[in-house]
Amino acid sequence: MKNLLTSVFFALTSLLAFGQSYRVSNISQRVLTTDFTGGVGKVNEFLLLNSISVTSQSQSKGELNVEFRMEPNQYAAYSTMVSGLGYFASNNLSSVDNASRVEDLQSSIKYYNERIALQKEFLAKVSDANSDQYKNMWNEMKGWESSVRSYEKELKSLTISEHYYLVNLELVDETYTPQNSSVTFVNMPGVEYSYLKIEQPNDTLTSPFYQGYFIKYVFTKGKSFATLGAYKSTQTIGSDTLHYSEMFAFGFGQDFYSRHLGRGTKKFLNLYSGYTFGGLLASNDAKKNFMGYFAPAIGLELFKNKYVLIDTKVNYLIPFKDVRYTRGLAFNASFNFVF
């Protein structure tokens, strides 16, 4: 009776599979959201309203992971829902046609069922059920039956529908930083040119214009960087002037991308804001003076990929000493490369 049912099952699946393409579309998405609680509610509401069975689901502080199977007629509603959750950090879609796998499973099931039937005939002819020959043949047959059950289970899962989606959705709270988050380090040395215009120069302290050359080292993907170099006055010091002719400068800075403008993932024209803080050693032939400084900035990455970064920015230099006569606007251009 069992063999008859198996044969019927095989015949029906073979008939249904004829001319069909059993396709699975895999969707893997990572979404950053500023409303994590609301986003979780929308996901759960979608699953409930569409009677979707969840394969796995886990939630921690600031992160939701859910896997489920979805029919093609549910894809449009899902796409609308997920696009409203936030920003796609990753969004991947791939399709697999399981038609050949279905054929292989059907062939394997037929092959092993035929061997099982023959094995039963051989076992019926063995007079001693306690002999090693009988036990070996019995164990072999049981192994085939186990394989058939496994193949039938896989075949059933592949032929439930002709096309379906397997979704792996990761929803992340953008406003929450996990305690175990890691920084991605890079190794990008480079050079930077800067032209500094002092807002209110004083002949005893500062020249109206300075230009400088710096070593700029970018060391995190974020991006964080360090600079080292010097400004030199574009005005030659006369016998009656006392302003600083050069300013040795070092600093540390960070840049931040807008969540509304692509978060720095574009190859061209990434707008960002940032800051630099550090120290200035200003000097001329007669005097030296050290002062700290802070410089907020707004910048535009002209081009970047995995290997190079071409960057421009404007920052407002605010020294912590004689600020009225030393503050000014700096225009910068830099080039960094992976080393």
N, C-alpha and C positions, 0 to 999 in steps of 0.2 A: 504493500500500500504506500509506504514511504517513497519507494523508488518511482511509483506511478505519479505521485504528487510532484516529485522533483522533476520528472520528465515533462509534466504539464507546465510547471513553472518555467522551465528552460524553453519550452516551445513558445509560450506566451511572450516572454521577454525577447526572444529572437524575432518574433513577428512584429512586436512593437518597435524594436531597434532598427528594423529594415528601413533604410532611407532616412534615418533620423541622425541628428548631430547633437550629442549630449554635451552641452557647453556650460562651463562654470566660469563666471566672471568674479575675480578676486579684487575686492576694494580694500585698500589699506590707507587710513587717513589719520593725521595728527592735527588737531585743531586747538589753537590757543584762544582763550576767551577771557574777557574781563568780567563776565557774569557767570561764574562757575555754577552756582546754585541754580540759577535759571536755566543754564544749559543742560544740566543733569535732568531737570524736570522735563525739558522738551524732549530729550532722548527717551526717557521712560514713558512719556505720554505717547510718542510715536510707536514704540514697541507694543504698548497696551492697546491702542486704537486699531492697530493693524494685526493684532493677534499673532505677533512674531515670537517664536520660541528662541530664547537666548541660549547659545552654546556655553558661554562663560561670561562672567561679569565680576569685576573687582573695583573697589573704590577706596581711595585713601585721601588724606588731606591734600586737596589741590589736584587730584588726578582721577579720572574715570577710564577704565578699559572695559570694552564690551565687544563680544563676538556673536554674530547671529547670521542666520540664513534668510534670504529675502527673495521673493518672486519678482519677475520683471515688471509686473503691473504695479508694484509698490515702489519702484525705483524713483519715479518722478516726485512722489511725495517725500521720499527720503532725501533726495537731492535738494529740494527746497528747504527742508528742515535743517539739514547739516550746514548749508551755505549761510544760514542766519546765526549760527553759533559763534562765529568769530573768524579768525585768520587761519588759513591752511598753511601750517608749517611743512606738511608733506601731504600729497594727494596722488596715490598711485592706483592704476587700474590695469589689470592683466586678465586675459581670457585663456582658458584651456579647453580644448575639444577632447572629450573623453570617449568618443565613438570607438577609437581603436582599442582603448582599455576595456570597454564593454564587450567588444568582440573577443578579446583575449580571455576575459573572465568566462564568457559563455563557452568557449572552446575548452577551457580548463575544467569547468564543471562537467561538461559532457564526457571529456576524457576520463576523469576520475570516477564518475558514476559507472562508466563501462567497466573500468578496472575493478571497482567494488563488486559489481554483479558477477564478474568472472571469479573474483576471489571467494565469494560466497559459495560458488559452485565447487571450487577446489576444496574449501573447508568441509563441505558436506561429504566429500569423498574420503577425508582423513578419518581413519577409524579410531585413533587414540587422541582424544581432546586434550590430554595432558602432555603430549609429546612436544619437543622443542620446535618441530616443524609447524605444528598447529599454532603454538603460541606466537611464533615469529610472524606467521601469515596473518593471525588475528591482530597483532599490534600494528602491522603494516596497513591493514584495512582500516583500522581505527584512525590512523594518521591521515589516510586519504579522506575519510569522512569529516575529520576536523578541518581539512583544507577546503572541502566543499562547502561546509558551513560558513567559513570565513569568506570564501569567494561569493557566496550567495548574499551575505550581508553587505559586502562592498557593492555588488551589482545592484542590489535594491536601493542603496543610497545614491548611486549614480543615475538610476533610471526613474527616480520619483517624478522628475519633470525634465523636459527637454533642455531648459535653460533656467539657471537661477544664479543669484549673487551670494557670495560669502563675504561678509563685511567685518573688518577689524577696525574699530573706531577708538581712538585715544583722545580724550578731551582733557586739556590741561589748563589749570587756573593761571592766567598770566600774571596776576597780582601776587601770587604766592611763590616764594623761593624756597625749595626744599633744603633742609639742613645739610643733606649729603650731595648737593649739586656740585658738579665739577666744572672747572674752567678749562676751556680748550686752548692750549698753547700753540703758537705758531712761531716761526723763526723768519722774520722779514726785516732785514736791515735796509736802510735807504738813506736818501739825502733830502734836505728841505731848504728852499730859499725863502727868505722873509724880508719884506720891505715895511719898515716901521715909520709911521708919521706921528710925531709927538703933538698932542693936542694944543698945549700951551708952552712952547719951548722957552727956556730962560738961558740967556747967554752965559750965566755962571754955572749952569747945571747941564742943560741938554741942548743938543742940536735939533733943528726942525725935522731932519730925516736921517734914518739909519737903514742900512741893508746888512743882512746877515746870512751866513751859511751854516747849516746844522747837519749833524748826523741824527737821523730819526730811526729808532728801532721799535717796530711793532711786535709785541710778544704775546698778545691774546687775540682770539678771533673776534672779540667783542666790539670795539677794539681798544686795548690799552697800549700805551707807548711811552718811550722816554726820548728826550732830545738833549743834545749837547752841541754847543757852538758859540758863535760870537757875532754881535752887531758891531758895525763900524760906521762912524759918522760919514755922511756924504759931503760934509762941509769941512774944508781945511781949517784947522785952528790957527787963528792969527795971534799976534802978540798981545792983543787986548781982549782975548776970549779965554774963558775958563771952563767951558762945557766939557762933558765927558766925550772923549774921542772914540771910545770903544766900550762895549759891555759884554763881558763873558756871561753866558746864560746856560742853565741846565734846568730841566723840568720833567715832570711826570704828568701824563694826561690820559683822559678817557673820552671816548665818543659814544653817543647814544643815538639809535635810530628810532624814527617814529613808527608806531604800530599802524598808523594810517597810510604810510607811504612805502610799504613793502619790507620794513625792518632790515634794510640793508642787503636784501637777497638779490637785487637786480645787478646786472652786469654794468649798466650805465646809469649815471645820474642818481646816486643815492644821497638824499639830503639827510643831514644829521646835525645834532648840537653836541657840545662837549665843553671841556675845560682843561686847563693846564695850570699847575702850580709848581713853583720852584724858586730859584734864586738868581740874582743878578750881581755880578761884580763889576761895577762901573769905575772907569779910571781914565786919567790922562797923565801927562808927564809930571803933574804936580800933586795929584791926589788920587785916592782910591776910596771906594765906598761899597759896602755890601748891603743888599736889600732883598727881601723876599718879594714874591709877586704872585698874583692870581690873574688868570686870563680866560674868561668865558668866550666861547667861540660858536660860530655856525659855519658849516662846511658843506661841500658837495664833492662826492667821489665821482670823478669823470669816468673812470673805467676801473673794473677790478675783475679778476678771475682767481683761480687757484694759485697763480704764480706771480702776478704783478698787481700793484695798486697805484693808481695815479689820482692824487687827491689835491683839492684846493680848499682853503678856508680863510675866514676873516676872524680875528680875535681882538678883543679889547684888553690891552695890557694895563694892569693896575698894580704898580709897585706899592709896597707898604711904607715907603719913606719918600718924602718930598713928592707926594702923589700928585699934587696940583701941576707940577712942572715935568713929571716923568711919565705920566699916563699917556696912552696913545693907541692908535689903530694900526694893527699889523695885517698885511696881506701875505698869505703863504701858499706855496705850491710845493708838493713833495712827490717823490717816486720811491716806492718800496718793492722789493722782490723777494721771493722765497729763496733761501740760501741753504 
